């Protein structure tokens, strides 16, 4: 027996689903990771389509559930870990190369990272480019891994980081005009030129940081990290963050603040924000600190240790000290960031922190006061943070069937490690962890309004659209919740493949990316873009 493709939690919510079929109020591209420069994944559109189902197969590949309500699908490669970006009628997708049916063909003849362009209206493949693996494989370019850096598109220019840790600038104007393939404008090899050492497991699964832009500058996290020992940092002097000239790829400034203290890797995408009229590059780094740099000069503006001073890093994720995988977001002049580890490290305590970015210097909650000890920091800019253990005044949230359990107190920590990050809207911030918990907090105070158990970990970025919160899981579930201070799950659509990337809603089309396929869902009343 197959599971129902759509489950409506309560009959009275049917009206909410019907309302989602209304035409979009206004259209908007999604030209970069997080949709816009704040990295806060909020769509301005209405008309979110929710009446559809994914195709599902049973034993021996037999179709047991046909697709319904899906406008088009596209398979570009064998692994996708980031959602597409959408700009000017084009959809840009990053993936691994598809393995050939003939297994005798050597990997070097087909393997690599792939960036592809689809036509927004119908998903037709317009162009694809494969970047071969770097010689030497494993330590710097793991075989069959995804290309996991979502591009940044501005006009006729596109920037991304490929599987070889090269920053690439393309002129996509010819493709937009139907006059030919994109043209490479420049490439910066961070391994050869800047002596960066990318961390092995990052390359294995394909996760990578996405670039950020501000005016004529580009900001890139280099992925510098440890080697196979998981302890040694081979290139502590190599930069962790670089600023480039968009037009030429010239290095403007670099920073290597984490140095030898990188725990494993650097993967959090940078956020560029104007704070009191001064542009800052805010980035979560591999030592567990969030740092802000002057966007023009690279000078440190402020830094914040996101871990307690008594937190301990241990191999295989058994400790409680983390670094940053998720992307920080900006909302109402506050920065929100969650800590975590690579997902293979398993579950454990994390921390969600809200920071006032108008301060300078060390704005951590604590200052060092001896080994593994801290004391209050009078200059702290931490507005609130989630505690390690469940607060005494936290609500009791019962889940399960006949044998009810208190969700929050079912484990010995409060907020888990996160790689998905958060999304904020109307004074609320939503976040999810790699275990399966989804949270809704007051964005100003950190008060918990509700939590839910999704029964599987969340890897992809959350999405707020049309008064609803969308979240995908590695079990192949898409959940939709009504926006608000109460837990109102609207529906659950199930696929038969993992969701590693999160959803995107652009120009009236909802993009849902499983490990192998991009599904585009559009309301019939709206038509094509």
C-alpha positions as CSV (number, residue, x, y, z in Angstrom):
1,X,0.0,0.0,0.0
2,X,1.4,3.4,-1.0
3,X,1.1,6.4,1.3
4,X,-1.4,9.2,0.4
5,X,0.5,11.8,-1.7
6,X,-1.3,14.7,0.1
7,X,-2.4,14.7,3.7
8,X,-4.6,17.6,5.0
9,X,-4.2,17.8,8.7
10,X,-7.6,19.3,9.4
11,X,-10.7,19.7,7.2
12,X,-11.0,23.4,8.0
13,X,-7.6,24.0,6.3
14,X,-9.0,23.0,2.9
15,X,-9.9,26.7,2.5
16,X,-6.3,27.7,2.9
17,X,-5.3,25.3,0.1
18,X,-8.0,26.6,-2.2
19,X,-6.8,30.2,-1.5
20,X,-3.3,29.1,-2.7
21,X,-4.7,28.8,-6.3
22,X,-5.2,32.5,-6.6
23,X,-3.1,34.3,-9.2
24,X,0.2,35.7,-8.2
25,X,0.2,39.3,-7.1
26,X,3.6,40.0,-8.5
27,X,6.4,38.1,-10.1
28,X,10.0,37.9,-8.9
29,X,13.2,36.2,-10.1
30,X,15.3,34.2,-7.6
31,X,18.8,35.1,-8.9
32,X,21.0,33.9,-6.0
33,X,21.2,31.7,-2.9
34,X,18.4,32.7,-0.5
35,X,16.7,34.7,-3.2
36,X,18.2,38.1,-2.4
37,X,21.1,39.9,-0.7
38,X,19.6,39.4,2.9
39,X,19.8,35.6,2.3
40,X,16.4,35.5,4.0
41,X,14.5,33.0,1.8
42,X,11.1,34.9,1.6
43,X,9.2,35.1,-1.7
44,X,7.1,38.2,-2.3
45,X,4.6,36.4,-4.5
46,X,1.2,34.9,-3.8
47,X,-0.5,32.0,-5.6
48,X,1.7,29.3,-4.2
49,X,0.7,26.0,-5.9
50,X,0.1,23.1,-3.5
51,X,-2.3,20.9,-5.4
52,X,0.0,18.3,-7.0
53,X,1.7,14.9,-6.4
54,X,5.0,13.4,-7.3
55,X,5.3,10.2,-9.3
56,X,6.2,7.2,-7.2
57,X,7.5,3.8,-8.2
58,X,7.2,0.5,-6.4
59,X,9.0,-2.9,-6.9
60,X,10.9,-3.3,-10.1
61,X,10.4,0.3,-11.1
62,X,6.6,-0.1,-11.6
63,X,4.8,3.2,-11.4
64,X,2.4,3.1,-8.5
65,X,1.5,6.7,-8.5
66,X,1.5,9.0,-11.5
67,X,2.6,12.6,-11.4
68,X,-0.2,15.1,-11.1
69,X,-0.1,18.9,-11.3
70,X,3.6,19.1,-12.1
71,X,4.3,21.4,-15.1
72,X,7.7,20.0,-16.1
73,X,10.6,17.9,-14.7
74,X,14.2,17.9,-15.6
75,X,17.1,15.5,-14.8
76,X,20.5,17.1,-15.2
77,X,22.8,14.7,-13.3
78,X,23.0,12.2,-10.5
79,X,23.2,14.4,-7.5
80,X,21.9,17.9,-6.7
81,X,22.3,19.5,-3.3
82,X,21.3,23.1,-3.9
83,X,18.1,24.5,-5.4
84,X,18.1,26.3,-8.8
85,X,18.4,30.0,-9.3
86,X,16.0,31.8,-11.7
87,X,16.7,34.9,-13.7
88,X,15.5,36.4,-17.0
89,X,13.6,33.4,-18.2
90,X,16.4,30.9,-17.4
91,X,16.8,28.3,-14.7
92,X,20.3,27.5,-13.6
93,X,20.9,24.1,-12.0
94,X,24.1,22.6,-10.4
95,X,24.6,18.9,-10.2
96,X,27.0,16.0,-10.7
97,X,27.5,14.5,-14.1
98,X,25.2,11.5,-14.9
99,X,26.9,8.2,-14.8
100,X,26.8,6.4,-18.2
101,X,24.9,3.1,-18.5
102,X,28.2,1.4,-19.6
103,X,30.1,1.0,-16.3
104,X,33.3,0.1,-18.1
105,X,33.8,3.8,-19.2
106,X,36.4,5.3,-16.9
107,X,35.2,8.0,-14.5
108,X,37.7,10.5,-15.9
109,X,35.9,10.4,-19.3
110,X,32.5,11.5,-17.9
111,X,32.7,12.5,-14.2
112,X,32.6,16.1,-13.0
113,X,30.5,18.9,-11.7
114,X,27.8,20.2,-14.0
115,X,26.1,23.6,-14.4
116,X,23.1,23.6,-16.7
117,X,20.6,26.0,-18.0
118,X,16.9,25.2,-18.5
119,X,14.2,27.3,-20.2
120,X,11.9,28.6,-17.5
121,X,8.7,28.1,-19.4
122,X,9.0,24.4,-20.2
123,X,12.3,23.1,-18.6
124,X,14.0,22.5,-22.0
125,X,17.7,22.0,-21.6
126,X,19.4,24.9,-23.4
127,X,23.1,24.4,-22.3
128,X,25.2,22.3,-20.0
129,X,28.8,22.4,-19.1
130,X,30.9,19.8,-17.3
131,X,34.0,20.6,-15.2
132,X,36.3,17.6,-15.1
133,X,37.7,16.4,-11.7
134,X,41.0,17.9,-10.6
135,X,43.9,15.5,-10.9
136,X,44.6,13.8,-7.6
137,X,40.9,13.3,-6.8
138,X,39.9,12.8,-3.2
139,X,41.5,15.5,-1.1
140,X,40.5,18.3,-3.5
141,X,37.8,17.0,-5.8
142,X,35.9,13.9,-4.8
143,X,34.6,11.7,-7.5
144,X,30.9,11.8,-8.4
145,X,30.1,14.7,-6.0
146,X,27.7,17.4,-6.9
147,X,28.6,20.9,-7.9
148,X,27.0,22.6,-4.8
149,X,27.5,26.3,-5.2
150,X,24.3,28.1,-6.3
151,X,25.2,30.8,-8.9
152,X,24.7,34.5,-8.6
153,X,23.2,36.1,-11.7
154,X,23.2,39.8,-12.5
155,X,22.3,40.9,-16.0
156,X,24.5,39.1,-18.5
157,X,27.0,37.9,-15.8
158,X,26.9,34.7,-13.7
159,X,29.4,33.7,-11.0
160,X,29.8,30.4,-9.2
161,X,32.3,28.1,-7.6
162,X,32.9,24.8,-9.4
163,X,33.9,21.3,-8.1
164,X,37.6,22.2,-8.7
165,X,37.3,25.2,-6.2
166,X,37.6,27.6,-9.1
167,X,35.6,30.8,-9.1
168,X,34.1,31.2,-12.5
169,X,32.5,34.2,-14.3
170,X,30.4,33.6,-17.3
171,X,28.9,35.9,-19.9
172,X,25.4,34.4,-20.3
173,X,24.2,37.2,-22.7
174,X,24.6,35.0,-25.9
175,X,22.4,32.3,-24.4
176,X,19.7,34.8,-23.3
177,X,19.6,36.2,-26.8
178,X,19.6,32.8,-28.5
179,X,22.9,33.6,-30.1
180,X,25.1,30.9,-28.7
181,X,26.6,29.4,-25.5
182,X,27.8,31.3,-22.5
183,X,31.3,32.6,-22.7
184,X,33.9,32.3,-19.9
185,X,35.0,35.7,-18.8
186,X,37.5,34.7,-16.1
187,X,38.4,31.9,-13.7
188,X,40.3,32.0,-10.4
189,X,41.8,28.7,-9.2
190,X,41.9,29.1,-5.4
191,X,43.9,25.9,-5.0
192,X,46.7,26.9,-7.3
193,X,46.7,30.6,-6.9
194,X,45.8,31.0,-3.2
195,X,47.0,27.6,-1.9
196,X,43.6,26.7,-0.5
197,X,43.1,23.1,0.8
198,X,39.4,22.1,0.4
199,X,38.1,19.7,3.0
200,X,37.5,16.1,1.7
201,X,34.0,15.3,2.9
202,X,32.7,18.6,1.7
203,X,33.7,17.7,-1.8
204,X,32.5,14.1,-1.4
205,X,28.9,15.2,-1.0
206,X,29.2,18.4,-3.1
207,X,28.2,21.0,-0.5
208,X,29.8,24.3,-1.2
209,X,29.4,27.9,-0.3
210,X,27.6,30.2,-2.7
211,X,29.1,33.6,-3.7
212,X,27.7,37.0,-2.7
213,X,27.9,40.2,-4.6
214,X,27.9,43.9,-3.7
215,X,28.2,46.6,-6.3
216,X,31.5,45.7,-8.3
217,X,32.8,43.2,-5.7
218,X,32.3,39.5,-5.3
219,X,32.7,37.6,-1.9
220,X,33.7,34.0,-1.8
221,X,34.3,31.4,0.9
222,X,37.2,29.2,-0.1
223,X,36.4,25.9,1.7
224,X,39.9,25.8,3.3
225,X,39.9,23.1,5.9
226,X,41.5,20.0,7.4
227,X,43.0,17.0,5.7
228,X,42.3,13.2,6.0
229,X,43.4,13.2,9.6
230,X,40.4,15.4,10.5
231,X,42.8,17.4,12.8
232,X,45.6,18.9,10.7
233,X,45.0,22.1,8.8
234,X,47.5,21.9,5.9
235,X,47.1,25.5,4.8
236,X,46.4,27.7,7.8
237,X,47.8,30.8,6.0
238,X,45.5,30.3,3.0
239,X,42.4,32.6,2.9
240,X,39.1,31.6,4.2
241,X,37.3,34.6,2.6
242,X,38.2,36.5,-0.5
243,X,37.0,39.6,-2.2
244,X,37.3,39.8,-6.0
245,X,36.6,42.3,-8.6
246,X,33.5,41.1,-10.4
247,X,34.6,42.2,-13.9
248,X,38.2,40.8,-13.8
249,X,38.5,38.3,-11.0
250,X,41.3,40.3,-9.5
251,X,41.8,39.6,-5.8
252,X,41.0,42.8,-3.8
253,X,41.5,41.5,-0.3
254,X,41.7,38.2,1.6
255,X,41.2,37.1,5.2
256,X,42.4,34.0,7.0
257,X,41.0,34.7,10.5
258,X,40.3,31.1,11.5
259,X,43.9,30.0,10.7
260,X,44.9,26.8,12.5
261,X,41.6,26.8,14.5
262,X,39.4,25.5,11.6
263,X,37.5,22.6,13.1
264,X,36.7,20.8,9.8
265,X,35.7,23.1,6.9
266,X,34.3,26.4,5.7
267,X,31.0,26.2,4.0
268,X,28.7,28.9,5.2
269,X,27.7,31.3,2.4
270,X,28.5,35.0,3.1
271,X,25.9,37.7,3.7
272,X,26.5,41.3,2.6
273,X,24.5,43.8,4.5
274,X,24.5,47.6,4.9
275,X,24.5,48.4,8.6
276,X,24.3,52.1,9.5
277,X,25.2,52.9,5.9
278,X,28.4,50.7,6.1
279,X,28.4,47.5,4.0
280,X,29.6,44.5,5.9
281,X,30.5,41.0,4.8
282,X,29.1,38.7,7.5
283,X,30.3,35.0,7.4
284,X,30.1,32.0,9.6
285,X,33.5,30.4,9.7
286,X,35.1,27.0,10.4
287,X,36.2,27.8,13.9
288,X,32.6,28.5,15.1
289,X,32.8,32.3,15.0
290,X,30.7,34.7,13.0
291,X,32.7,37.6,11.7
292,X,31.9,40.8,9.9
293,X,34.4,42.6,7.6
294,X,34.3,45.9,6.0
295,X,33.2,45.1,2.5
296,X,35.6,47.6,0.9
297,X,38.8,46.9,2.9
298,X,38.4,43.5,4.6
299,X,39.0,45.1,8.0
300,X,37.4,43.2,10.8
301,X,34.3,45.1,12.2
302,X,33.1,42.6,14.8
303,X,33.3,39.0,15.7
304,X,31.1,36.7,17.8
305,X,31.9,33.2,19.2
306,X,28.8,31.2,18.6
307,X,29.8,28.5,21.1
308,X,29.9,28.6,24.9
309,X,33.4,28.9,26.2
310,X,33.2,25.5,27.9
311,X,32.1,23.8,24.6
312,X,34.4,21.0,23.5
313,X,35.1,19.8,19.9
314,X,35.4,16.0,19.5
315,X,35.8,13.9,16.4
316,X,32.7,12.2,15.0
317,X,30.4,14.8,16.4
318,X,30.4,13.5,20.0
319,X,31.2,16.9,21.5
320,X,29.2,20.1,21.8
321,X,31.4,22.6,20.0
322,X,30.2,23.4,16.4
323,X,31.1,25.5,13.5
324,X,28.8,27.2,10.9
325,X,27.3,25.4,7.9
326,X,24.0,27.3,7.5
327,X,23.9,30.8,5.9
328,X,23.4,33.8,8.2
329,X,20.3,35.9,7.3
330,X,19.5,39.5,7.9
331,X,16.0,40.5,9.2
332,X,15.0,43.8,10.7
333,X,18.6,44.9,11.3
334,X,19.4,41.7,13.1
335,X,21.5,38.7,12.0
336,X,20.3,35.2,12.7
337,X,22.6,32.2,12.4
338,X,22.6,28.5,13.5
339,X,25.6,26.4,14.3
340,X,26.1,22.8,13.2
341,X,28.4,20.2,11.7
342,X,28.5,18.2,8.5
343,X,25.4,16.1,8.6
344,X,27.4,12.8,8.7
345,X,28.5,13.8,12.2
346,X,25.0,13.0,13.5
347,X,22.7,14.8,15.9
348,X,23.8,16.9,18.8
349,X,23.3,20.2,20.5
350,X,23.5,23.4,18.3
351,X,22.7,27.0,18.9
352,X,20.6,29.6,17.1
353,X,21.8,33.1,17.8
354,X,20.4,36.6,17.1
355,X,23.0,39.3,16.9
356,X,22.9,43.1,16.7
357,X,25.4,43.9,13.9
358,X,25.7,47.6,14.8
359,X,28.4,46.9,17.4
360,X,32.2,46.6,16.9
361,X,34.9,44.5,18.4
362,X,34.4,41.2,20.2
363,X,30.6,41.0,20.6
364,X,30.5,37.4,21.9
365,X,28.2,36.5,24.8
366,X,31.3,35.6,26.9
367,X,35.0,36.4,27.1
368,X,37.7,33.9,27.9
369,X,38.3,33.6,31.6
370,X,40.8,30.7,31.7
371,X,40.8,27.3,30.0
372,X,37.2,26.3,29.0
373,X,35.8,29.1,31.2
374,X,34.0,32.2,30.3
375,X,32.8,35.5,31.9
376,X,30.1,37.9,30.8
377,X,31.1,40.2,28.0
378,X,30.0,43.8,28.6
379,X,30.3,44.5,24.9
380,X,28.1,41.6,23.9
381,X,25.8,42.1,20.9
382,X,24.0,38.8,21.4
383,X,20.3,39.7,21.6
384,X,19.2,36.2,22.4
385,X,20.3,32.6,21.8
386,X,18.9,29.2,22.3
387,X,20.1,27.5,25.5
388,X,21.8,24.1,25.5
389,X,19.1,22.4,27.5
390,X,15.3,22.8,27.5
391,X,14.2,25.9,29.5
392,X,12.0,25.2,32.5
393,X,9.3,27.5,31.0
394,X,9.4,25.9,27.5
395,X,5.9,24.6,26.5
396,X,5.1,20.9,26.7
397,X,4.6,19.7,23.1
398,X,3.0,16.3,22.9
399,X,3.5,14.2,19.8
400,X,2.9,10.6,18.8
401,X,-0.1,8.3,18.8
402,X,-1.4,6.5,21.9
403,X,2.0,6.8,23.6
404,X,2.4,10.5,23.8
405,X,5.9,12.0,24.4
406,X,7.0,15.5,25.2
407,X,8.9,16.5,22.0
408,X,11.3,19.0,23.5
409,X,12.2,16.8,26.4
410,X,12.7,13.7,24.4
411,X,16.4,14.4,24.0
412,X,19.0,16.0,26.3
413,X,19.4,19.2,24.3
414,X,17.1,22.0,23.1
415,X,18.1,23.1,19.6
416,X,19.9,20.7,17.4
417,X,22.7,21.1,14.9
418,X,21.5,22.9,11.8
419,X,22.7,23.1,8.2
420,X,19.4,24.5,6.8
421,X,19.5,27.8,8.6
422,X,16.4,29.8,9.2
423,X,13.8,32.2,7.6
424,X,12.1,35.2,9.2
425,X,8.9,37.0,8.6
426,X,6.4,39.2,10.5
427,X,8.3,38.9,13.8
428,X,8.8,35.2,13.6
429,X,11.8,33.1,12.8
430,X,11.6,29.5,11.7
431,X,14.5,27.0,11.9
432,X,15.1,23.3,11.5
433,X,17.8,20.9,12.6
434,X,19.4,17.8,11.1
435,X,17.5,15.4,13.5
436,X,14.0,16.3,12.5
437,X,12.8,19.2,14.7
438,X,11.2,22.3,13.2
439,X,10.9,25.4,15.5
440,X,9.0,28.7,15.5
441,X,10.6,31.5,17.7
442,X,9.8,35.1,18.4
443,X,12.4,36.9,16.3
444,X,12.9,39.6,18.9
445,X,13.0,37.6,22.1
446,X,13.7,34.0,21.2
447,X,10.5,32.8,22.9
448,X,9.5,29.5,21.5
449,X,5.9,29.4,20.1
450,X,5.9,25.9,18.7
451,X,7.9,22.9,17.5
452,X,7.1,19.9,15.4
453,X,8.7,16.6,14.5
454,X,9.2,16.0,10.8
455,X,10.5,12.5,11.3
456,X,13.6,13.1,9.2
457,X,16.4,15.6,9.0
458,X,16.3,18.9,7.1
459,X,19.3,19.8,4.9
460,X,17.8,22.3,2.5
461,X,17.0,25.9,3.2
462,X,13.5,26.7,4.4
463,X,11.1,28.9,2.3
464,X,8.4,31.4,3.3
465,X,5.9,32.1,0.6
466,X,2.3,33.2,0.3
467,X,1.7,33.1,4.0
468,X,3.1,29.6,4.3
469,X,6.3,27.9,5.5
470,X,7.7,25.2,3.3
471,X,10.3,22.7,4.4
472,X,11.7,19.5,2.8
473,X,13.3,16.5,4.4
474,X,15.8,13.8,3.5
475,X,12.9,11.3,3.6
476,X,11.4,12.9,0.6
477,X,8.6,14.9,2.3
478,X,7.5,18.4,1.6
479,X,5.6,20.0,4.5
480,X,3.6,23.2,4.3
481,X,2.6,25.1,7.5
482,X,0.4,28.1,7.9
483,X,2.4,31.1,9.0
484,X,1.8,32.1,12.6
485,X,2.4,31.5,16.3
486,X,0.4,28.2,16.3
487,X,1.4,24.9,14.8
488,X,-0.9,24.5,11.8
489,X,0.4,21.9,9.4
490,X,-1.5,22.3,6.1
491,X,-0.2,19.4,4.1
492,X,2.5,16.9,3.3
493,X,3.5,15.9,-0.2
494,X,5.7,12.8,-0.6
495,X,8.3,12.0,-3.2
496,X,10.3,8.8,-3.5
497,X,13.7,10.5,-3.5
498,X,15.7,12.6,-1.0
499,X,15.3,16.3,-0.7
500,X,18.7,17.7,0.0
501,X,18.0,21.1,-1.6
502,X,15.3,23.3,-0.3
503,X,12.3,24.8,-2.3
504,X,12.3,27.9,-4.4
505,X,9.2,30.0,-5.5
506,X,9.9,32.3,-8.4
507,X,7.6,33.9,-11.1
508,X,4.6,31.8,-10.0
509,X,6.6,28.5,-10.2
510,X,7.5,26.3,-7.2
511,X,10.8,24.5,-7.8
512,X,11.3,21.3,-5.8
513,X,14.7,19.6,-6.2
514,X,15.2,15.9,-5.3
515,X,18.7,14.4,-5.4
516,X,18.3,13.8,-9.1
517,X,15.4,15.8,-10.5
518,X,14.0,19.4,-10.7
519,X,10.2,19.5,-10.5
520,X,8.5,22.7,-11.5
521,X,4.9,23.2,-10.2
522,X,2.7,26.0,-11.6
523,X,-0.9,26.9,-11.0
524,X,-2.9,26.3,-14.2
525,X,-4.7,29.6,-13.9
526,X,-1.4,31.5,-14.0
527,X,0.1,29.9,-17.0
528,X,3.8,30.1,-18.0
529,X,6.3,32.8,-17.1
